[in-house]
């Protein structure tokens, strides 16, 4: 085993060299003559950080003891997680083909040599760089010209089906300002997409009826060059529901772009059906000692549109609650590293809240989050991310893997339904996080909000949607300042997170509130939770055709104290599990609540809740 490990290390050193200066020799660039310059590949900072991080992670995969199936799964997730950056390089179509650890390592090395060739000062030095490349990279001297005119296909219809990928050895894509490269004709078009949500995508020229898979699969929209295709892909549907997913980067399970071009629409929805049974604290406001029932927790429709090159539109309406959850327009920079969102949206505070109840581990928000952070308001918000490379990190705490820093700040007012009691608010969030290994990572964050409005209670929701809030204190305040800290850790199938909140209420009756929670979960079958470092949130669990099981435990405490006589604390233990399959999720939670002082004669309570969720 030791001999095998040493061999892997030696091979990895050759196949995955570090990103370093390439000395280019030619008649015009002789090391023995004055003016000699070594050339270092100067690719974009994001791409450079991605290449370095992927090299380190792939090397770790090689040296690790994962079984082949888990190793391949980790590699696939690594490529999907960096696909938007990789799409900005001519090797993007190669990345869309099925990859192994060895082939991925070769592609990364090829990217380095091509970057060096692109920056070579003379044709002779460019040729020399390519000739010095390892033979297995199969680089030819005339390939450098492709890089010079390459335009990242951020919005181009790149289509590579599984069958096409197997039959294609090498594909290069290039475009200029006066010519757009069309994709190769796929073996299947929209016929790959069966039934479900509706996606509208322009094909110029569009696929023929035979290529599209039949009359019912693709239909013309009269008067336009737009085709309506039916979308049932599990991954794409889940991503479309994820608020932080950038539409132009959403792909299906085969790596095909779902939306691209000037105007693209997607319509879908979500249904959550709940059943519950609770007693004592969970029956406040009713005359019964216990209460059971069923309800529709969520019945929403979602419309998302990619408008022109850099804009998105989202409309999310909950028919059960009769409210607009999201109604906003978002502008994105070309690399999606910066965005401005205008409209009704979530304010940037709380890892639990920003992940959302459709994708968070527990069925409902933690009690402290529901008290201090669950604000959805109309306003304008800026969000940006950048990578923190190892050279810029003096502590070297997280090695040289890709670490992301996000900044989000916004000015907000009342929500569309006038339910958040806020006249105006300024809320901001800062996070840092990323992968520290092929299967692990971390997240740290801080957020703050200063609000002006009417605030008359500190009352958490005890983990059950149909239960009444638990009143802990009664401020009469017109300003509220909230500070929060958050942390998360990921290692293999284990994921953990914690948040802490402090609120200061100022007005006729001052008050203070505080709270925090800790949560730990485990996914069976070698699965792991994905982290979205560019937004500082958890990504949805992508089950696909495999069944995924998850268990978790969460403990929280929330307190409130006002200047009169109201003061109390709520402790809550939540135990539960989730089952994921394709677009379905089934959840079960057990809730144990306890208060320091009795409320309406009750100081404890228990509840059990079940949920069936379906996305379409």
C-alpha positions in Angstrom: 0.0 0.0 0.0 2.8 2.4 0.9 4.6 1.6 -2.4 1.3 2.4 -4.2 0.9 5.7 -2.4 4.4 6.8 -3.2 3.8 5.9 -6.9 0.6 8.1 -6.9 2.5 11.0 -5.3 5.2 10.8 -8.0 2.7 10.6 -10.8 0.6 13.4 -9.3 3.7 15.6 -9.1 4.2 15.2 -12.9 0.6 15.3 -14.0 -0.5 18.1 -11.6 2.4 20.6 -11.4 1.8 23.8 -9.5 0.8 27.0 -11.4 4.3 28.5 -11.8 6.4 30.6 -14.2 7.2 29.0 -17.6 10.6 30.1 -19.0 10.1 30.7 -22.7 13.2 30.6 -24.9 13.5 31.9 -28.5 15.9 33.9 -30.6 14.1 37.1 -29.3 14.0 35.8 -25.7 17.4 34.3 -24.9 18.2 33.7 -21.2 21.8 34.7 -22.0 20.9 38.0 -23.4 19.8 41.2 -21.6 16.1 41.8 -21.4 15.3 38.2 -20.9 11.9 37.7 -19.3 10.2 34.7 -17.8 6.6 34.4 -18.6 4.0 33.5 -16.0 0.5 32.5 -17.1 -1.7 35.4 -16.2 -5.2 33.9 -16.4 -8.0 35.7 -14.5 -7.8 35.6 -10.7 -11.0 33.5 -10.5 -9.8 31.0 -13.0 -6.4 30.8 -11.5 -7.8 30.2 -8.0 -10.1 27.6 -9.4 -7.3 25.7 -11.2 -5.1 25.7 -8.1 -7.9 24.6 -5.8 -9.0 21.9 -8.1 -5.5 20.6 -8.5 -5.1 20.3 -4.7 -8.5 18.6 -4.3 -7.9 16.1 -7.1 -4.5 15.3 -5.7 -6.2 14.6 -2.3 -8.8 12.4 -4.0 -5.9 10.4 -5.5 -4.2 9.9 -2.2 -7.4 9.3 -0.2 -8.9 6.0 0.6 -12.4 6.6 -0.9 -13.9 3.7 -2.8 -14.2 4.2 -6.6 -17.8 5.2 -6.5 -17.4 7.8 -3.8 -14.3 9.1 -5.5 -16.1 9.6 -8.8 -19.0 11.2 -7.0 -16.7 13.7 -5.3 -15.0 14.5 -8.6 -18.3 15.1 -10.3 -19.4 17.4 -7.6 -16.1 19.3 -7.8 -16.6 19.9 -11.5 -20.2 20.9 -11.1 -19.3 23.3 -8.3 -16.8 25.1 -10.6 -18.6 24.8 -13.9 -19.3 28.5 -14.2 -15.6 29.4 -14.0 -14.5 26.5 -16.2 -17.0 27.6 -18.8 -14.8 30.7 -19.4 -12.0 28.5 -20.8 -11.8 26.8 -24.2 -11.6 23.4 -22.5 -15.2 23.8 -21.3 -16.6 21.2 -23.7 -14.0 18.7 -22.6 -15.1 19.3 -19.0 -18.6 18.4 -20.0 -17.5 15.0 -21.1 -17.4 12.2 -18.5 -14.2 12.7 -16.4 -12.0 10.5 -14.2 -9.5 11.7 -11.7 -6.7 11.1 -14.2 -8.4 12.9 -17.1 -9.4 15.8 -14.9 -5.8 16.2 -13.8 -4.6 16.3 -17.4 -7.2 18.9 -18.3 -6.0 21.2 -15.5 -2.4 20.8 -16.7 -3.5 21.6 -20.3 -5.2 24.8 -19.1 -1.9 25.9 -17.6 0.1 25.3 -20.7 -2.5 27.0 -22.9 -2.5 30.0 -20.7 1.3 30.2 -21.0 1.1 29.9 -24.8 -1.6 32.7 -25.0 0.8 35.1 -23.2 3.9 34.2 -25.1 5.5 37.4 -26.5 6.4 35.9 -29.9 5.2 33.1 -32.2 8.4 31.2 -31.7 8.1 31.2 -27.9 4.4 30.2 -28.2 5.5 27.2 -30.3 8.2 26.3 -27.8 5.7 26.3 -24.9 3.4 23.9 -26.7 6.3 21.7 -27.8 7.5 21.5 -24.2 4.1 20.3 -23.0 3.9 16.6 -22.0 2.9 14.4 -25.0 -0.2 13.1 -23.3 -1.7 16.7 -23.4 -1.7 16.4 -27.3 -1.1 20.1 -27.7 -0.3 21.4 -31.2 1.5 24.6 -32.1 -1.5 25.9 -34.1 -3.9 25.5 -31.2 -2.8 28.7 -29.5 -4.7 30.8 -32.0 -7.9 29.4 -30.7 -7.3 30.9 -27.3 -6.6 34.4 -28.8 -10.2 34.8 -30.1 -12.0 32.8 -27.5 -15.1 34.4 -26.0 -16.5 32.7 -22.9 -19.8 31.0 -23.9 -21.7 32.4 -20.8 -24.9 32.6 -22.8 -24.3 30.3 -25.7 -26.4 27.1 -26.2 -23.7 24.5 -25.5 -25.4 21.1 -25.8 -23.5 17.9 -25.2 -25.6 14.8 -24.5 -24.2 11.7 -22.8 -24.1 9.9 -26.1 -22.3 12.7 -27.9 -19.8 13.0 -25.1 -18.8 9.4 -25.5 -18.3 9.7 -29.2 -16.4 13.0 -29.0 -12.7 13.1 -28.2 -11.9 16.8 -28.3 -14.1 19.8 -29.0 -13.1 23.5 -29.1 -15.4 26.4 -29.0 -14.5 29.9 -30.2 -16.5 33.0 -31.1 -15.8 36.6 -32.1 -17.9 39.8 -32.2 -19.3 39.2 -35.6 -19.8 35.4 -35.5 -21.4 33.1 -32.9 -20.5 29.5 -32.8 -23.4 27.1 -33.0 -23.4 23.9 -31.1 -23.0 20.6 -32.7 -26.2 18.8 -33.5 -27.0 16.7 -30.5 -28.3 13.2 -30.8 -31.3 14.3 -28.8 -32.8 17.7 -28.4 -35.7 18.7 -26.2 -37.0 15.2 -26.5 -34.6 14.3 -23.6 -36.9 16.4 -21.4 -40.1 14.7 -20.5 -42.9 16.2 -18.4 -42.9 18.7 -15.6 -42.1 22.5 -15.5 -42.0 24.5 -18.6 -38.8 26.0 -20.0 -38.7 28.3 -23.1 -35.4 28.3 -25.0 -34.5 29.8 -28.3 -32.8 27.6 -30.8 -31.3 29.3 -33.8 -31.7 27.3 -35.9 -34.0 25.1 -33.8 -33.9 21.3 -33.8 -36.0 19.5 -36.3 -39.0 17.5 -35.2 -37.1 14.3 -35.4 -34.2 15.7 -33.4 -36.5 17.1 -30.8 -38.0 13.7 -30.1 -41.5 14.1 -31.5 -44.4 16.4 -32.0 -45.3 16.7 -28.3 -41.8 17.5 -27.1 -41.3 20.9 -28.8 -43.8 23.4 -29.9 -43.4 26.7 -31.8 -44.4 29.9 -30.1 -46.2 31.8 -32.9 -44.5 34.9 -34.2 -41.1 34.3 -32.5 -38.0 32.2 -32.9 -38.6 30.7 -29.5 -39.2 27.0 -28.8 -41.1 25.7 -25.7 -39.5 22.6 -24.3 -40.8 20.5 -21.4 -38.4 20.2 -18.5 -38.5 17.3 -16.0 -34.8 17.0 -15.1 -34.5 16.6 -11.3 -31.4 18.7 -10.9 -32.5 21.6 -13.1 -35.9 21.8 -11.3 -34.3 21.8 -7.9 -31.8 24.5 -9.0 -34.5 26.6 -10.4 -36.2 26.7 -7.0 -33.0 27.8 -5.4 -33.1 31.5 -5.0 -29.3 31.9 -5.4 -29.0 29.9 -8.5 -27.9 32.0 -11.5 -30.2 31.1 -14.4 -27.6 31.2 -17.1 -25.5 28.7 -15.2 -28.2 26.1 -14.5 -27.5 22.8 -16.1 -29.4 19.5 -16.1 -28.0 16.2 -14.9 -26.1 15.7 -18.2 -24.4 19.1 -17.9 -26.5 20.8 -20.6 -27.4 24.5 -20.1 -31.1 24.9 -19.5 -31.6 28.6 -20.1 -29.5 30.8 -22.4 -29.9 33.7 -24.8 -31.8 37.0 -24.6 -35.1 36.0 -23.1 -35.8 32.7 -21.4 -38.6 31.7 -19.1 -39.1 28.9 -16.6 -42.3 28.2 -14.7 -42.7 25.7 -11.8 -44.0 25.3 -8.3 -43.8 23.6 -5.0 -46.3 21.9 -2.7 -45.8 21.1 1.0 -48.4 19.0 2.9 -48.0 18.9 6.7 -49.5 16.8 9.4 -48.9 17.4 13.1 -49.9 16.6 16.6 -48.9 18.8 19.7 -49.8 19.5 23.3 -49.4 22.2 26.0 -47.1 24.9 24.7 -48.0 23.9 21.1 -51.7 24.6 21.7 -51.5 28.1 23.1 -54.5 30.1 22.0 -56.8 27.1 21.9 -58.9 25.5 24.6 -57.6 22.0 24.1 -54.7 20.3 25.9 -53.7 18.6 22.6 -54.3 19.4 19.0 -53.8 17.5 15.7 -54.4 18.4 12.1 -53.2 18.6 8.5 -52.6 21.7 6.4 -51.1 22.9 3.1 -47.9 24.5 4.3 -46.9 25.8 0.8 -48.7 25.9 -2.6 -46.6 28.2 -4.7 -46.0 29.1 -8.3 -42.7 30.3 -9.5 -41.8 32.2 -12.7 -38.2 32.9 -13.5 -36.9 34.7 -16.6 -33.4 35.4 -18.0 -33.7 38.8 -19.7 -31.1 40.1 -22.1 -27.5 39.2 -21.2 -27.3 40.2 -17.6 -30.7 40.4 -16.0 -33.1 38.0 -14.3 -36.7 38.2 -13.1 -38.3 36.1 -10.4 -42.0 36.0 -9.4 -42.9 33.6 -6.5 -46.5 33.6 -5.2 -47.8 31.4 -2.4 -51.5 30.6 -3.2 -52.0 29.2 0.3 -50.8 32.3 2.2 -52.0 34.6 -0.6 -48.8 36.6 -0.6 -45.9 37.3 -2.9 -42.8 35.7 -1.5 -40.4 37.1 -4.1 -41.0 39.7 -6.8 -37.7 41.1 -8.0 -35.4 42.0 -10.8 -31.7 41.1 -10.6 -28.7 42.4 -12.5 -25.6 40.2 -12.8 -22.1 41.1 -13.9 -20.7 39.0 -16.7 -18.9 36.6 -14.3 -21.8 36.7 -11.9 -19.4 37.9 -9.1 -21.6 41.0 -8.5 -25.3 41.4 -8.5 -28.0 44.0 -7.7 -31.5 42.9 -6.7 -34.4 45.2 -6.7 -37.8 44.2 -5.4 -39.4 42.1 -2.7 -36.8 39.6 -1.4 -35.1 38.1 1.6 -32.9 40.4 3.6 -29.3 39.1 3.9 -29.2 37.7 7.4 -29.2 34.1 8.7 -27.7 31.0 7.2 -30.8 29.0 8.2 -33.2 31.7 6.8 -31.3 32.2 3.5 -31.2 28.5 2.8 -35.0 28.3 3.1 -37.5 25.8 4.3 -37.6 23.9 1.1 -33.9 23.0 1.4 -32.9 23.5 5.1 -32.4 20.4 7.1 -35.2 21.0 9.6 -38.8 21.5 8.5 -38.9 25.0 10.0 -36.5 27.7 11.0 -34.8 27.6 14.4 -36.6 29.6 17.1 -33.9 32.3 17.3 -33.9 32.7 13.5 -37.7 33.1 13.4 -37.4 35.8 16.1 -34.6 38.0 14.7 -33.8 37.2 11.1 -36.8 36.2 9.1 -37.4 39.4 7.3 -38.6 39.5 3.7 -38.9 43.1 2.5 -39.0 45.3 -0.6 -35.8 47.1 -1.3 -32.5 47.1 -3.2 -29.5 44.8 -2.3 -26.0 44.4 -3.6 -24.2 41.1 -3.4 -20.6 40.3 -4.4 -18.1 37.5 -4.1 -14.4 37.1 -4.7 -11.8 34.4 -4.0 -9.2 34.6 -1.3 -6.1 33.0 -2.7 -3.5 31.4 -0.5 -0.9 34.1 -1.5 -3.2 36.7 0.0 -3.9 34.7 3.1 -1.1 35.2 5.6 -2.5 32.7 8.2 -2.6 29.8 5.6 -5.4 28.5 7.9 -7.3 26.9 5.1 -4.4 26.0 2.8 -4.4 26.9 -0.8 -7.9 25.6 -1.8 -10.5 28.1 -3.1 -11.9 30.2 -0.3 -14.7 32.7 -1.1 -15.6 36.0 0.5 -19.1 37.3 0.1 -20.5 40.8 0.9 -24.2 41.7 0.8 -25.8 44.9 1.9 -29.2 46.4 1.2 -31.7 49.1 2.0 -35.2 47.8 2.7 -38.7 49.0 3.6 -42.1 47.3 4.0 -42.8 44.1 2.2 -45.5 44.0 -0.4 -48.1 42.7 2.1 -47.2 45.3 4.8 -46.6 42.6 7.4 -43.1 43.1 8.6 -43.8 46.3 10.7 -40.7 48.0 9.2 -40.5 51.6 7.8 -37.0 51.2 6.7 -34.0 49.0 7.4 -30.3 48.6 6.5 -29.1 45.0 6.5 -25.7 43.6 5.6 -23.9 40.3 5.7 -20.3 39.2 5.3 -19.2 35.5 4.9 -16.0 33.6 4.3 -16.0 29.9 3.4 -15.0 27.2 1.0 -13.6 23.7 0.6 -10.6 22.7 2.7 -10.5 19.2 1.2 -12.2 17.1 -1.4 -15.0 16.3 1.0 -14.9 19.0 3.6 -15.2 22.8 4.2 -16.2 25.6 6.5 -18.2 28.7 6.7 -18.1 31.8 8.9 -20.4 34.8 8.8 -21.5 38.0 10.5 -24.6 40.0 9.8 -26.2 43.2 11.2 -29.4 45.1 10.7 -30.7 48.5 11.9 -34.4 48.9 11.6 -37.0 51.6 12.2 -40.7 50.6 12.6 -43.0 49.2 15.2 -41.7 46.3 17.3 -43.9 45.0 20.2 -42.9 41.5 20.9 -40.0 39.0 21.2 -41.8 35.8 20.2 -40.2 32.8 18.5 -41.9 30.2 16.5 -41.4 26.9 18.3 -40.5 24.8 15.2 -44.0 24.1 14.1 -45.7 26.2 11.4 -49.2 25.8 12.8 -48.3 26.7 16.4 -48.7 30.1 17.8 -45.5 32.1 18.7 -44.2 31.9 22.3 -44.2 35.5 23.8 -41.1 36.1 25.8 -41.0 39.9 26.2 -43.2 42.9 25.3 -41.2 45.9 24.1 -42.8 49.0 22.7 -40.0 50.1 20.4 -39.5 52.1 17.2 -35.9 51.0 16.5 -34.3 47.6 16.5 -30.6 46.7 16.1 -29.7 43.0 15.4 -26.3 41.4 15.3 -25.7 37.8 14.3 -22.8 35.4 14.0 -22.9 32.1 12.0 -20.6 29.1 11.5 -20.9 25.8 9.6 -18.6 22.8 9.1 -18.7 20.1 6.5 -16.7 16.8 6.6 -17.8 13.9 4.5 -21.3 13.0 5.3 -21.3 15.1 8.5 -22.6 18.7 8.4 -23.0 21.1 11.3 -24.0 24.7 11.7 -24.6 27.2 14.5 -25.9 30.8 14.7 -26.1 33.4 17.5 -28.3 36.5 17.6 -28.6 39.6 19.8 -31.3 42.2 19.4 -31.6 45.6 21.1 -35.1 47.2 21.1 -35.3 51.0 21.8 -38.5 53.0 22.4 -41.1 53.6 25.1 -40.4 50.2 26.6 -36.8 49.0 25.9 -36.0 45.4 25.6 -33.2 43.0 24.7 -33.4 39.6 23.0 -30.9 36.9 22.4 -30.7 33.4 21.1 -28.7 30.7 19.4 -28.8 27.2 18.1 -26.5 24.3 17.2 -27.3 21.7 14.7 -25.6 18.5 13.4 -26.7 16.2 10.6 -25.6 13.1 8.8 -26.3 11.8 5.3 -26.2 8.0 4.7 -24.8 6.2 1.7 -21.6 8.4 1.4 -23.6 11.5 0.4 -22.7 14.9 1.6 -24.2 18.3 1.9 -23.1 20.9 -0.8 -22.1 24.4 0.1 -22.5 27.4 -2.2 -19.5 29.6 -1.3 -20.4 32.4 -3.7 -23.6 33.1 -1.7 -22.6 31.7 1.7 -25.5 29.3 2.0 -26.2 25.5 1.8 -27.1 24.2 -1.6 -30.1 21.9 -2.1 -29.5 18.1 -1.8 -29.5 16.6 -5.3 -30.9 13.1 -4.9 -31.6 12.3 -8.5 -32.6 8.7 -9.0 -30.9 7.6 -5.8 -32.6 7.6 -2.4 -30.9 9.8 0.2 -31.5 9.5 3.9 -30.6 12.1 6.5 -30.9 12.4 10.3 -30.2 15.5 12.4 -30.5 17.0 15.9 -30.9 20.7 16.8 -30.9 22.4 20.1 -31.7 26.1 20.6 -32.4 28.7 23.3 -34.1 32.1 22.9 -34.6 34.7 25.5 -36.2 38.1 25.9 -36.3 40.8 28.6 -38.1 44.1 28.7 -38.0 47.1 31.1 -41.3 46.2 32.7 -41.9 42.7 33.9 -41.8 40.4 31.0 -38.8 38.1 30.8 -38.6 34.5 29.7 -36.5 31.9 27.9 -37.5 29.1 25.5 -35.4 26.0 25.1 -36.2 23.7 22.1 -34.8 20.3 21.1 -35.6 19.1 17.6 -34.9 15.6 16.3 -35.7 14.5 12.8 -34.9 12.8 9.5 -35.4 13.4 5.8 -35.9 11.1 2.8 -35.0 12.5 -0.7 -35.8 11.0 -4.0 -35.8 13.0 -7.3 -38.2 15.9 -6.7 -39.8 14.4 -3.5 -38.9 15.0 0.1 -40.5 13.4 3.2 -39.6 14.8 6.6 -40.4 14.0 10.2 -39.6 16.1 13.2 -40.0 15.6 17.0 -40.1 18.8 19.0 -39.5 19.1 22.8 -40.1 22.7 24.2 -39.6 24.1 27.6 -39.9 27.7 29.0 -38.3 29.2 32.1 -41.6 30.8 33.2 -45.0 29.3 32.5 -47.2 30.9 29.8 -51.0 30.5 30.2 -50.3 27.8 32.8 -47.9 25.9 30.5 -44.2 25.7 30.6 -43.4 22.7 28.3 -44.8 20.9 25.3 -44.2 18.2 22.7 -45.1 17.9 19.1 -44.6 15.6 16.1 -44.8 16.9 12.5 -44.6 15.2 9.1 -44.2 16.8 5.7 -44.4 15.7 2.1 -42.8 18.1 -0.4 -42.8 18.0 -4.2 -41.1 20.4 -6.6 -42.1 20.8 -10.2 
